């Protein structure tokens, strides 16, 4: 089987939809490539932020629930998401974040690369990781960020686990990741690609409490497969290995299967195809509420149920 290439997307919970859009779209300069709803909870939005076209490995998605309580970080979840920035962009981002009221944590080095930690408005841990490694993305032409300083997709995700050994068994034995190295209780693994979103860090925290999900918590992390055939192979292989893998879910822009790894992190395996241009042209991606065919008949009810927010891209056009 083709080894897993890396991260496809990461999905988290947020609270206020407007604040979520303002932070990721306007402050971080990630294009809102899709505005839709949670297919399992149609009264809730599902926002997708990424590069110009939603390249796998750049996609951060949110379920915003107004007035949702904050989650409590702990074992069994993605504890931090890292974006790549170029070496000449560190000063730009430190200035941009601080002038917009974002508190930057203590800068430090990790596996020889500078890490700039900060949090989103719901307290979710984010990191800017300075790297000159390849990053094949489609820069957003309408970004408020100068092209030379745009985020370069995901660098890595840090998972808090009770035992690194059990999660590593999936990464190495099922996904064909390779072990990169260890720093203290942090273990790094790399996907098969030499591009974006290839690193998974396991931070071993034996005996620590499990996380409690809410606003600012990651719901799941998705890994890349090319198409349905490849995904089906992983589904079969994981089931034979004893993991409880779901049936395929149609998410319109990709197909998904889910299972929990032994430490409790929810893993998804998602297809690259068909992508976010499936139902919108690139020029207007994300600017209208998109519904799957089976919910289109309920559009009026759904539009009345979800909270209103101001889309910055539409405001710029008016």
VOFI-896700 format. One record per residue (C-alpha): residue number from 1; x negated, y negated, z. Coordinates in Angstrom, 3 decimals. Layout:
! VOFI-896700
+-----+----------+----------+----------+
! num !     east !    north !       up !
+-----+----------+----------+----------+
! NUM !        X !        Y !        Z !
...
+-----+----------+----------+----------+
//
This chain:
! VOFI-896700
+-----+----------+----------+----------+
! num !     east !    north !       up !
+-----+----------+----------+----------+
!   1 !    0.000 !    0.000 !    0.000 !
!   2 !   -0.998 !   -3.589 !   -0.545 !
!   3 !   -2.301 !   -4.953 !    2.788 !
!   4 !   -0.372 !   -7.770 !    4.444 !
!   5 !   -1.756 !  -11.051 !    3.088 !
!   6 !   -0.967 !  -13.213 !    6.107 !
!   7 !    1.792 !  -15.322 !    7.631 !
!   8 !    4.899 !  -15.986 !    5.528 !
!   9 !    6.741 !  -18.318 !    7.915 !
!  10 !    7.312 !  -19.036 !   11.591 !
!  11 !   10.781 !  -19.713 !   13.006 !
!  12 !   11.458 !  -21.583 !   16.235 !
!  13 !   14.251 !  -23.176 !   18.256 !
!  14 !   14.666 !  -26.947 !   18.526 !
!  15 !   17.189 !  -29.194 !   20.246 !
!  16 !   18.067 !  -32.477 !   18.523 !
!  17 !   18.197 !  -32.032 !   14.705 !
!  18 !   17.307 !  -35.653 !   13.940 !
!  19 !   14.294 !  -35.620 !   16.222 !
!  20 !   13.146 !  -32.347 !   14.681 !
!  21 !   13.378 !  -33.768 !   11.144 !
!  22 !   11.680 !  -37.021 !   12.120 !
!  23 !    8.750 !  -35.173 !   13.681 !
!  24 !    8.015 !  -32.495 !   11.073 !
!  25 !    9.129 !  -34.295 !    7.916 !
!  26 !    8.192 !  -37.894 !    8.687 !
!  27 !    5.347 !  -37.690 !   11.213 !
!  28 !    3.608 !  -34.478 !   10.136 !
!  29 !    4.463 !  -34.980 !    6.467 !
!  30 !    5.945 !  -31.556 !    5.838 !
!  31 !    8.556 !  -31.599 !    3.100 !
!  32 !   12.026 !  -30.470 !    4.132 !
!  33 !   12.338 !  -27.858 !    1.399 !
!  34 !   15.642 !  -26.385 !    2.511 !
!  35 !   18.622 !  -27.500 !    4.554 !
!  36 !   20.868 !  -24.554 !    5.233 !
!  37 !   22.513 !  -22.781 !    8.147 !
!  38 !   21.650 !  -19.839 !   10.356 !
!  39 !   23.236 !  -16.981 !    8.414 !
!  40 !   23.881 !  -15.161 !   11.713 !
!  41 !   25.338 !  -18.267 !   13.381 !
!  42 !   26.882 !  -20.511 !   10.657 !
!  43 !   27.573 !  -23.362 !   13.081 !
!  44 !   23.839 !  -23.958 !   13.437 !
!  45 !   21.444 !  -25.540 !   10.937 !
!  46 !   18.370 !  -23.797 !    9.612 !
!  47 !   15.692 !  -26.310 !    8.551 !
!  48 !   12.616 !  -25.358 !    6.504 !
!  49 !    9.491 !  -27.564 !    6.443 !
!  50 !    6.598 !  -26.765 !    4.123 !
!  51 !    4.520 !  -28.025 !    1.218 !
!  52 !    6.070 !  -29.302 !   -2.044 !
!  53 !    7.716 !  -26.010 !   -3.005 !
!  54 !    7.728 !  -23.904 !    0.168 !
!  55 !    4.602 !  -21.849 !   -0.487 !
!  56 !    4.476 !  -18.838 !    1.858 !
!  57 !    1.990 !  -19.618 !    4.598 !
!  58 !    3.121 !  -23.260 !    4.889 !
!  59 !    6.716 !  -22.717 !    6.055 !
!  60 !    7.838 !  -23.709 !    9.567 !
!  61 !   11.561 !  -23.233 !   10.155 !
!  62 !   13.916 !  -24.251 !   12.966 !
!  63 !   17.306 !  -23.488 !   14.423 !
!  64 !   18.210 !  -26.839 !   16.068 !
!  65 !   20.754 !  -26.532 !   18.872 !
!  66 !   21.763 !  -29.950 !   20.287 !
!  67 !   21.274 !  -30.161 !   24.063 !
!  68 !   19.590 !  -26.734 !   24.193 !
!  69 !   17.541 !  -26.125 !   27.320 !
!  70 !   13.803 !  -25.751 !   26.915 !
!  71 !   12.214 !  -22.374 !   26.784 !
!  72 !    9.623 !  -21.187 !   29.291 !
!  73 !    6.337 !  -20.042 !   27.713 !
!  74 !    5.184 !  -16.547 !   28.567 !
!  75 !    4.030 !  -13.204 !   27.281 !
!  76 !    5.796 !  -11.599 !   24.347 !
!  77 !    5.954 !  -14.600 !   22.041 !
!  78 !    4.027 !  -16.829 !   19.659 !
!  79 !    2.516 !  -19.362 !   22.042 !
!  80 !    0.841 !  -21.732 !   19.559 !
!  81 !    0.934 !  -22.378 !   15.824 !
!  82 !   -2.169 !  -23.745 !   14.114 !
!  83 !   -2.234 !  -25.860 !   10.948 !
!  84 !   -5.413 !  -26.331 !    8.909 !
!  85 !   -6.822 !  -29.810 !    8.273 !
!  86 !   -9.928 !  -30.774 !    6.325 !
!  87 !  -13.115 !  -31.741 !    8.216 !
!  88 !  -12.729 !  -35.401 !    7.199 !
!  89 !   -9.144 !  -35.556 !    8.540 !
!  90 !   -9.668 !  -35.092 !   12.280 !
!  91 !   -9.973 !  -38.817 !   13.075 !
!  92 !   -6.980 !  -39.640 !   10.865 !
!  93 !   -4.753 !  -37.177 !   12.695 !
!  94 !   -5.918 !  -38.165 !   16.161 !
!  95 !   -5.026 !  -41.768 !   15.340 !
!  96 !   -1.697 !  -40.923 !   13.670 !
!  97 !   -0.505 !  -38.751 !   16.520 !
!  98 !   -1.510 !  -41.111 !   19.319 !
!  99 !   -0.080 !  -44.212 !   17.636 !
! 100 !    3.242 !  -42.373 !   17.381 !
! 101 !    3.291 !  -41.488 !   21.060 !
! 102 !    2.106 !  -37.879 !   20.797 !
! 103 !   -0.237 !  -36.796 !   23.580 !
! 104 !   -3.274 !  -34.894 !   22.352 !
! 105 !   -4.680 !  -32.177 !   24.583 !
! 106 !   -8.316 !  -31.456 !   25.228 !
! 107 !  -10.257 !  -30.968 !   22.006 !
! 108 !  -12.349 !  -27.815 !   21.989 !
! 109 !  -14.124 !  -25.340 !   19.760 !
! 110 !  -12.759 !  -21.905 !   18.878 !
! 111 !  -14.667 !  -19.450 !   16.710 !
! 112 !  -16.851 !  -22.356 !   15.583 !
! 113 !  -13.947 !  -24.619 !   14.537 !
! 114 !  -12.596 !  -27.753 !   16.225 !
! 115 !   -9.086 !  -27.424 !   17.674 !
! 116 !   -6.845 !  -30.440 !   18.334 !
! 117 !   -3.859 !  -29.339 !   20.484 !
! 118 !   -0.569 !  -31.221 !   20.839 !
! 119 !    3.150 !  -30.524 !   21.279 !
! 120 !    6.292 !  -31.270 !   19.319 !
! 121 !    9.259 !  -33.134 !   20.907 !
! 122 !   10.624 !  -29.869 !   22.363 !
! 123 !    7.296 !  -28.942 !   23.910 !
! 124 !    6.262 !  -26.336 !   21.345 !
! 125 !    2.484 !  -25.907 !   21.206 !
! 126 !    0.858 !  -26.895 !   17.911 !
! 127 !   -2.782 !  -27.101 !   16.895 !
! 128 !   -4.737 !  -28.789 !   14.147 !
! 129 !   -7.727 !  -26.643 !   13.267 !
! 130 !  -10.566 !  -28.196 !   11.330 !
! 131 !  -11.632 !  -25.903 !    8.514 !
! 132 !  -13.062 !  -26.057 !    5.011 !
! 133 !  -11.765 !  -22.574 !    4.123 !
! 134 !   -9.669 !  -22.249 !    0.931 !
! 135 !   -6.061 !  -23.449 !    1.116 !
! 136 !   -3.969 !  -22.966 !   -2.007 !
! 137 !   -0.925 !  -25.161 !   -1.449 !
! 138 !    1.249 !  -27.450 !   -3.553 !
! 139 !    0.812 !  -30.922 !   -2.008 !
! 140 !    4.043 !  -32.814 !   -1.489 !
! 141 !    3.935 !  -35.800 !   -3.839 !
! 142 !    6.323 !  -37.777 !   -1.654 !
! 143 !    4.450 !  -37.179 !    1.578 !
! 144 !    3.848 !  -40.105 !    3.937 !
! 145 !    0.396 !  -38.601 !    4.550 !
! 146 !   -2.438 !  -39.481 !    2.151 !
! 147 !   -3.199 !  -36.474 !   -0.040 !
! 148 !   -6.705 !  -36.033 !    1.375 !
! 149 !   -5.298 !  -35.687 !    4.917 !
! 150 !   -2.202 !  -33.532 !    4.340 !
! 151 !   -1.756 !  -30.414 !    6.440 !
! 152 !   -3.173 !  -27.425 !    4.558 !
! 153 !   -0.687 !  -24.767 !    5.620 !
! 154 !   -1.021 !  -22.431 !    8.573 !
! 155 !   -4.417 !  -21.507 !    9.892 !
! 156 !   -3.337 !  -19.091 !   12.619 !
! 157 !   -0.809 !  -18.145 !   15.243 !
! 158 !   -1.656 !  -17.303 !   18.850 !
! 159 !    0.377 !  -14.537 !   20.479 !
! 160 !    0.466 !  -14.179 !   24.260 !
! 161 !    0.394 !  -10.462 !   25.073 !
! 162 !    0.059 !   -8.261 !   28.122 !
! 163 !   -2.176 !   -5.849 !   26.234 !
! 164 !   -4.013 !   -6.789 !   23.041 !
! 165 !   -4.656 !   -3.131 !   22.244 !
! 166 !   -1.036 !   -2.279 !   21.473 !
! 167 !   -0.396 !   -5.220 !   19.135 !
! 168 !   -3.791 !   -4.740 !   17.506 !
! 169 !   -2.767 !   -1.189 !   16.647 !
! 170 !   -0.039 !   -2.599 !   14.382 !
! 171 !   -2.227 !   -5.297 !   12.859 !
! 172 !   -5.041 !   -2.853 !   12.130 !
! 173 !   -3.203 !    0.414 !   11.583 !
! 174 !   -0.021 !   -0.745 !    9.849 !
! 175 !   -0.752 !   -4.175 !    8.320 !
! 176 !   -4.412 !   -3.459 !    7.412 !
! 177 !   -5.740 !   -6.578 !    9.117 !
! 178 !   -9.412 !   -6.669 !   10.041 !
! 179 !  -10.924 !   -7.535 !   13.419 !
! 180 !  -12.828 !  -10.841 !   13.272 !
! 181 !  -14.158 !  -11.329 !   16.778 !
! 182 !  -13.551 !  -11.972 !   20.452 !
! 183 !  -13.936 !  -15.023 !   22.677 !
! 184 !  -13.124 !  -14.184 !   26.288 !
! 185 !   -9.588 !  -12.785 !   26.382 !
! 186 !   -8.836 !  -14.002 !   22.827 !
! 187 !   -9.022 !  -11.474 !   19.970 !
! 188 !   -8.840 !  -12.596 !   16.330 !
! 189 !   -7.574 !  -10.580 !   13.344 !
! 190 !   -7.493 !  -11.509 !    9.667 !
! 191 !   -5.063 !  -10.652 !    6.860 !
! 192 !   -6.171 !   -9.437 !    3.454 !
! 193 !   -6.093 !  -12.851 !    1.758 !
! 194 !   -8.854 !  -15.448 !    1.737 !
! 195 !   -6.320 !  -18.251 !    1.710 !
! 196 !   -3.766 !  -19.778 !    4.110 !
! 197 !   -2.169 !  -18.301 !    7.211 !
! 198 !   -4.524 !  -15.359 !    7.501 !
! 199 !   -5.421 !  -15.349 !   11.214 !
! 200 !   -3.587 !  -13.858 !   14.183 !
! 201 !   -5.053 !  -14.457 !   17.641 !
! 202 !   -4.034 !  -12.210 !   20.529 !
! 203 !   -4.492 !  -13.900 !   23.896 !
! 204 !   -4.448 !  -11.153 !   26.482 !
! 205 !   -2.692 !  -12.111 !   29.750 !
! 206 !   -2.136 !   -8.888 !   31.726 !
! 207 !    0.562 !   -9.049 !   34.368 !
! 208 !    1.797 !  -12.527 !   33.417 !
! 209 !    5.562 !  -13.235 !   33.148 !
! 210 !    7.414 !  -12.887 !   29.877 !
! 211 !    8.622 !  -15.988 !   28.112 !
! 212 !   12.203 !  -17.225 !   28.261 !
! 213 !   13.369 !  -18.546 !   24.912 !
! 214 !   14.953 !  -21.935 !   24.320 !
! 215 !   14.122 !  -25.195 !   22.583 !
! 216 !   10.411 !  -25.240 !   21.854 !
! 217 !   10.129 !  -21.437 !   21.684 !
! 218 !    9.189 !  -19.425 !   18.612 !
! 219 !   11.903 !  -16.924 !   17.707 !
! 220 !    9.809 !  -14.812 !   15.331 !
! 221 !    6.768 !  -14.718 !   13.094 !
! 222 !    7.073 !  -13.407 !    9.526 !
! 223 !    4.367 !  -11.666 !    7.514 !
! 224 !    4.064 !  -11.672 !    3.720 !
! 225 !    4.920 !   -8.949 !    1.238 !
! 226 !    5.096 !   -9.629 !   -2.470 !
! 227 !    8.452 !   -8.076 !   -3.332 !
! 228 !   11.220 !   -5.657 !   -2.349 !
! 229 !    9.272 !   -2.569 !   -3.356 !
! 230 !    6.325 !   -3.412 !   -1.160 !
! 231 !    8.610 !   -4.363 !    1.724 !
! 232 !   10.420 !   -1.013 !    1.456 !
! 233 !    7.093 !    0.785 !    1.745 !
! 234 !    6.330 !   -1.052 !    4.985 !
! 235 !    9.833 !   -0.358 !    6.283 !
! 236 !    9.381 !    3.360 !    5.672 !
! 237 !    5.871 !    3.481 !    7.091 !
! 238 !    6.808 !    1.603 !   10.270 !
! 239 !    9.868 !    3.783 !   10.858 !
! 240 !    7.741 !    6.913 !   10.473 !
! 241 !    5.372 !    5.447 !   13.074 !
! 242 !    8.278 !    5.166 !   15.515 !
! 243 !    9.140 !    1.466 !   15.291 !
! 244 !   12.800 !    0.455 !   15.219 !
! 245 !   12.913 !   -1.516 !   11.972 !
! 246 !   16.139 !   -3.170 !   10.799 !
! 247 !   17.774 !   -2.727 !    7.457 !
! 248 !   16.934 !   -5.358 !    4.829 !
! 249 !   18.548 !   -8.764 !    5.446 !
! 250 !   19.255 !  -11.079 !    2.508 !
! 251 !   17.998 !  -14.537 !    3.469 !
! 252 !   18.575 !  -15.893 !   -0.066 !
! 253 !   15.033 !  -17.254 !   -0.455 !
! 254 !   13.383 !  -14.038 !    0.712 !
! 255 !   14.409 !  -10.612 !    2.008 !
! 256 !   13.594 !   -9.645 !    5.578 !
! 257 !   13.141 !   -6.713 !    7.923 !
! 258 !   12.517 !   -7.089 !   11.673 !
! 259 !   11.081 !   -5.120 !   14.579 !
! 260 !    9.544 !   -5.821 !   17.977 !
! 261 !    5.941 !   -4.922 !   18.516 !
! 262 !    5.021 !   -3.274 !   21.865 !
! 263 !    4.382 !   -6.563 !   23.701 !
! 264 !    7.807 !   -7.879 !   22.699 !
! 265 !    6.950 !  -10.341 !   19.910 !
! 266 !    9.582 !  -10.235 !   17.171 !
! 267 !    7.877 !   -9.465 !   13.861 !
! 268 !    9.464 !   -9.994 !   10.466 !
! 269 !    8.193 !   -8.775 !    7.112 !
! 270 !    9.448 !  -11.116 !    4.384 !
! 271 !    9.129 !  -11.093 !    0.608 !
! 272 !    7.489 !  -13.960 !   -1.280 !
! 273 !   10.263 !  -13.784 !   -3.893 !
! 274 !   12.599 !  -15.316 !   -4.929 !
! 275 !   11.412 !  -18.518 !   -3.183 !
! 276 !   12.968 !  -21.877 !   -2.423 !
! 277 !   13.594 !  -22.920 !   -6.032 !
! 278 !   16.234 !  -20.190 !   -6.178 !
! 279 !   19.149 !  -22.635 !   -5.854 !
! 280 !   17.677 !  -26.155 !   -6.176 !
! 281 !   15.268 !  -27.909 !   -8.544 !
! 282 !   11.945 !  -28.983 !   -7.097 !
! 283 !   12.880 !  -32.671 !   -7.361 !
! 284 !   15.742 !  -32.382 !   -4.853 !
! 285 !   14.651 !  -29.530 !   -2.618 !
! 286 !   16.186 !  -29.720 !    0.835 !
! 287 !   18.385 !  -32.758 !    0.256 !
! 288 !   21.776 !  -31.003 !    0.248 !
! 289 !   23.316 !  -28.391 !    2.513 !
! 290 !   22.881 !  -25.028 !    0.808 !
! 291 !   25.123 !  -22.098 !    1.689 !
! 292 !   24.880 !  -18.467 !    0.597 !
! 293 !   27.657 !  -17.288 !   -1.743 !
! 294 !   29.439 !  -15.343 !    1.010 !
! 295 !   29.830 !  -18.529 !    3.094 !
! 296 !   30.583 !  -21.026 !    0.327 !
! 297 !   34.333 !  -20.607 !    0.836 !
! 298 !   33.860 !  -21.889 !    4.390 !
! 299 !   31.846 !  -24.978 !    3.391 !
! 300 !   34.316 !  -27.548 !    4.730 !
! 301 !   34.546 !  -25.823 !    8.102 !
! 302 !   30.753 !  -25.475 !    8.350 !
! 303 !   30.083 !  -29.078 !    7.334 !
! 304 !   32.502 !  -30.267 !   10.016 !
! 305 !   30.872 !  -28.030 !   12.629 !
! 306 !   27.198 !  -28.917 !   12.196 !
! 307 !   25.972 !  -32.251 !   13.611 !
! 308 !   25.223 !  -35.134 !   11.239 !
! 309 !   21.664 !  -36.340 !   10.757 !
! 310 !   19.892 !  -38.818 !    8.501 !
! 311 !   17.688 !  -37.195 !    5.897 !
! 312 !   14.621 !  -39.449 !    5.393 !
! 313 !   14.261 !  -38.455 !    1.724 !
! 314 !   17.827 !  -39.606 !    0.995 !
! 315 !   17.344 !  -42.821 !    2.954 !
! 316 !   14.267 !  -43.601 !    0.854 !
! 317 !   16.312 !  -43.222 !   -2.330 !
! 318 !   19.129 !  -45.553 !   -1.183 !
+-----+----------+----------+----------+
//
